[in-house]
Amino acid sequence: MILKDSEFGDIIVRKNTLSSGIKFSVSTSGRLAMSVPKSTPNFLIKRLLDQSRKQIRTKLPVKNPETQRARDTKKQLLKKSAKNYLPYRLDFYAKKYNYTYTSLRLSHANTRWGSRSSTGTISLNIGLMNLPEPVRDYVILHELAHINHMNHSAAFWAEVSKHDPNYKRHRKVLKMFTPGV
Ligand SMILES: [Zn+2]
């Protein structure tokens, strides 16, 4: 459930069977999240929120409503450009270097640029669209190389370097960015 609040914007309320108390946190979107026991009535949730305002203000990095909305818009645009670009780029390199993968999943995790599952699905982070193209290509080639090597062995890196001779530099640049939107 989403609670609209004039100070904190959209508040994500999770009613949880297992939680015994009330817990505040900040979601990846910068929104305030509240976890309360399942049986908590809505009027009580609002009262608990009011009682905790001061504490939230000083302790939690909640983004203001305008920033939350700006982030949503940014994410939407990023998602759209990722959808229009990453599947084709992945396909291009897969064909060029003879790789087969099962499917592509676009992710927006905060910690990973990409991954490859044992079932052959490749995940690419929509945040890749914010990276310089050679670095973005490196991530794609890295995940494709995992099709033949499920680890980061010397043989794996040899394969990556065959397709991206500058991969060491690209890795370094990649570390200067974080995937979170
Ligand atoms: Zn890897």
Boltz pocket constraint, residues with backbone or C-beta under 6 A from the ligand:
constraints:
  - pocket:
      binder: B
      contacts: [[A, 142], [A, 146], [A, 151], [A, 152]]
      max_distance: 6.0
